[in-house]
Amino acid sequence: MKVIVDTSIWIEYLKNNHEIAPELDEGLLTGKLSFKMKEKGVTIAITDCVIAAIATNNGAAVYTLDQDFQSIPDVELYNEF
């Protein structure tokens, strides 16, 4: 089943709610990416994790000025300027 996560769940996830965090980490690419980055000591905004997960899953590059994307593995950056 595909699931869209509401802001109220993300808030609890960011608080490291032990009932909610594992569910996201296991079930969602964004959750896995966020967790993986936290383990490395790097905090990436959830919105950036969502963009990175969507790009990676769809073979797309991210066009950004945000330097945080450089630290996310497997994200191709679009740099045409």
N, C-alpha and C positions, 0 to 999 in steps of 0.2 A: 504494500500500500504506500502511495506517496503521501507525504505529510508536509504541511506548511506550518512552521512554528511561529506562534504569536509572541509579541514583545514581552508579555508577562512571563512566559517560559524562559526567554533569553535573560531576563532580569534575574530569575532564580538560578539559571545556569552560571551567570557571571558571579553570583554570590557563592558559587560552589555548593549549591544545594545537593546533598548526597543522594536524594531520591531522583532528582531530575538530571543532573550532570551525566551520570553513566548512560542514561537512555539516549541523550543526544550524542554522546561520544561514540556509542555503538551504532546508532541508526542514521546519522546524518553526515554527509561529507564535510559540511561546515564545522560541525562539532568535532569531528576527527582532526581537521586541520587546526582548529583553535587549540585543542588539547595538545597536539603534537608541538605546536609553537610554544605553548606554556611550559612544556617539559624542557624545552631548550632555553627557557628564561626570556622568551620574546613574547611580548603582548601585542597582538594585532587586533584592531577594532573588528567587531563582529561583522560590520558591513563590508569591510575589506575581505574578511574570510568568505563571506557569501559571494562576493564578486570573483574572488580567486577560485572558489569551488565551481561556480558556474562556468567560468572560462576554461578551467582544466577539463571539466566533463564534456565540454562542447568543442574542444580543440581550438579555442579562440585565444587571441592575445589580449592583454589588458593595456589600454591606452591611458596612461596616468602620469601625473607629476609627483605623486605620492611615493616617497622613497621606501615606505614600509613594504611595498610589493617586492622589492629586490631581495628581501629576506625570506620570502615564502617559496619553498622548493616547488619545482615543476610548473611554475607560472611563467608563461612566455610573455615578455613585455613588448609592446609595440612602440618603437622609437623612430618616428619619421620626422624629427625636427632637429 
